[in-house]
Amino acid sequence: MEAARRTLDGLVGRSPVAKAGPAHVATLKTFDPPLAALEGRRLAGARRRGKHLLFPTEDGGLVLHVHLMSAGRIRFLEPGAKGPKTPAFRLVLEDGGELVLTEAGAKKRARVGVYRPEELEAELAHLGPEADEIDAERLGEILRRESRRLHPFLRDQRALAGIGRAWSNEILNRARLSPYSLTTELDGDEVERLAETIRETLAKGLELRLRGASDAKAHRVHDRLGRPCPNCGTPIARVDFEEHTIYYCPECQTAGRVLKDRRLSRLLR
C-alpha cells in the first residue's frame, strides 16, 4: 500500500475532479456525502493508514477512502490511456487522468467511500500502530495482551496495521519463527528479532515494489510451494485454510515438524 500511495501522491491532485464514479454497487460503502461531492474539488495527494488509502480534498472537507482488500488493484491512467470498461470505481480528473479501481474474482470486497474527516477517523479508530514503525518494546506489549498464533496475529489490523497474508509469510520466514508459535511465549530475543524483521521486510518490499517488481520477484516464500527456502534450502511447505494459505520452511521455522490445519488434524507448533 505504501508503494501505491507514493506512486499516486503526485498524480491525483494535479487537477480538480471532473467526475467521481460510477462505482460498483458492492464497492461503494457510503451515500452521504455522495461521490459527486468530490467533483470540482482538488485532491491533496494520497495518504495511508495501514492498508487503507486516503485521498483528502485540498479544502479539508472530504476524504476519499479506498480499501483494496485482497483482490483489488488501483492505478492511475494518463489521459487517453486504455482502461477497463467497467471498473469497480473510476475517478476522472479535469485533465483527463483517471484513478481506476479493479477487482479480480466474483467476490467484490474492495471498498470505496467518501467521508468527512471526523467520520473517517472514527471508521479507522480500530487500527493498531503502523507495522513499519513498530519497535520491540511496543511490539512486546501487544504480543503479551492475548495468547494467539503468530500468523493470524500479524494479519490482524487491530493489533498491527499494514501487514497482509503474503507479508506475514515473508516476515516469519525471515525471522525463522513458526506461524503457530504463541505470541505470549516469545522470549525477549525473539520479540526483538520479530520487530526488526517486520521493519526490514516491509522496507525491502517497498523498495522492490517501487522498482516495479511483481509478486514473484518480491516474495521469497509466499506462493512458492516446493521451492528452496532462502534461508536453508529446504522445500517450502504450506497449510491451506479457507481464506488464506500459510507458506513456511519445515526446517528453519518449525524444527522439522509439518504443520497441519484444523480440517486435517490437530494444530502442531
N, C-alpha and C positions, 0 to 999 in steps of 0.2 A: 504493500500500500504506500509506503514512503517513496518508492521509486515512481509510482503513478502520480503521487502528489507533486513531486519535484518536476516531473515531465509536464504536468498540466498547469502548474502555478503561473508560468509566464504566458500562457496561451488563452486561458478562459476569460481574462479581463481586458483583452486588448481592444474590444469594442462592446457596446451595450448589447443586451439580449434582444433579439428581434422576435423570436418565438420560442416559448418553453412548452415542450410536449409535441406530439402526444406521448403518453406513457401507457404501457400495458396495464390492464385493469388490476392484475395481480401484483404489479410492481409498485404502483402509486399508493402510498400509505397515508397520505393526508389529503384533506379537501379544503381546509381553511387555515392559512391562506391558500388560494388556488395556484397552480403552476403559472397561470397568466400574470400573477402579481410580480413575477420576475421580469416581465417584458418592459423594456425601456430603461431598466437598471443595468449598471455595470457590476460585474463580479470582481471582488477584491482578491483574486488569486485562489489558490487551493490550500486548505488546511487538513490536518489529520488528527483523529483521536482513536487510538487503537487501530482497528480495521475499518473505520468509518472515514469516508472522505467528506469534507465540509467545504462549501463554496459560499462564503458570506458576500452580501452585496456591499458595494462601496459606501452606501449611506448608512450601513449598520442595521437596517431594518429587518432583513430577512437572511436566512441561510438555506441553501440547497443542500440536502443531506443525501448521500449515496452509500449504500452498503452492498457490496458485490456478492456477499455470501461465498459459496464455494465455486459456483459455475459462471458468475458474472464477469464481464470484461468491459472496460471503459477505455475509450481512446478519443483523440481529437483529430478531426478531419479538416484539412485545409480546404479553402474554397474550391469547388469543382471536383474534389476527390470523390471517388465512387465509394458509397457506403451501403449498409444493409437496407433493404426495402422496408422492413418492418422491425425496427429495433425495439427493445423493451422501453427505451426512453431516448428522446432526442432533444437537444437544446441548440438553437441556431443563433449565431451572433449576427449583428448587422453587417459585418464584413464578409459574411458567407461561411465562416468557420463553424464547425459543428462539434458538440460534445455528444458522443453516442455511447449508449449502454446496450450491450447484447448479453444474452444468457443462453448457454447450451442446455439441451435436455428439456424434457417435458415439464419438470417441476420448476415453477417460477418462484424463486426465493429471494432474489435480489430486491432491494428496497430503494425507493426514491420518495422524498418528501420535502415540503417547504415549511420551515419553522420560523417563528420569531426567536431571537437568541435565547431568551429565558426559557422558552418551551424546549428548545433543543438541549439546553443544559440539564433540564430535568430528565429528558429522554435518555441521556447518556450518563446519568449520575451513577449508574450501577457499575461502570467500568473501573477496573483496577488500575494501578500505576502502569505507565508505559514500560513494556518489557525491555526495550532497548536502552533504558536509562536505569534499570534496577541494579542496586548494589547488594553485596552479600548480607549485610545487616538487615536491610528491608526484606529481602527475599526470605531470610531465615524466619523472620516474624510471620510472614504469610504462610510459609510451609508448615509452621507449627500450629496454626489455627485449627486444622482438621486433618485427620489421617486419610489420605487419598493416594491412589496410584499416580505416579508421576506424569504419565502421558495425558490422561484427562485433566490433570491439574494445569499443565502447560497450555492446554486448549481452552481453558475456562477464562473467558474475558472478564469475569468478575474478580478473578484472582490476579491475572496479569493481562493487560490489553495489548494485542498486536500479534500474537503467535497463533498460527493455524495448524492444521493437521500435518502438512508436509514438513514445516519447520520444527515441529515437535519431534519428528523422527530424526531430523538432522541434528538438532541440539543434543538429544540424548545419546546418539551415536558418538558425537564428538566428545561428550562428557564421559563416555563409557559407563553409563548408568542404565539399569534395566527400566523399561517402560512400566513395569509392575512394581518397582520399588515404592515404598510408602514414604510420603512426604515427611512424616514425623520421625522416621528412622534414619534420615541422612545425618551424618556427622558433620562437624564444622568444616573439614577439608572438602567434603562432597558439596556442601552448600556453597562454599567459595568457588569451587570448580564449576558448579552449575551456573552461578551468577555470571562468572567470567565468560563461560561458553555461550550463554544466551546473548550477551552483548557482542561477542566476536562473530558468532554465526550470523546474526541479523545484519551486522555491518558488512560482512563478506557477501551475504545475499544481496544487499542493497547495491554494493559495488558491481556485482555481476549483472543485476537487472538494469542498472543504468548504462551498462555497456551493451545491452540488448540480448543477454543470454537467455536461452529458452529454459524450460523446466529441466530438460535432460542434461543441460550443462550446469545449471545452478544447483541441482540436487545430487548429493553423493550417495545416499542410501534410499531415499523415498522413491517408490515405484521401480526399484532395481532388484527385484527378487532374483536370487541366484548369482548375482554379480559379486565380485570380491569386496569384502569390507575394506574401506580405505585405510582403516587402522591396522588390521591384522591379516587380511586376505581371505578370511572365512566367508563362504557364501552367505549372502544376506537372506534372512528368513522373514516371514510375515505372519500376522494374526489378523484374520478378517472379522470385522463387525459389520452390522447393517449399514451404518452411516460413515464408517471410516476404516482404514487399514493401517496397522502398525507395522513398520519395517524396522528390523533390528539385526544386530550381529549376535548369534548364539554364543560366540566365544568371548569377545571383549565386553559385552554388556550383561550377559546372563550366566557366565561361567559354565558354558556347555549345556545349559538347560533350555529345552524347547518350550516356548510359551504356548498355552492353549487358551482359546476363548471360552466363554461360559456356555456356548452352544455345543462344544465338543467335550470338554472335561473341566475339572476344577482349575481355578487360576493357580499358576505357578509363578514364583518370583524368579 
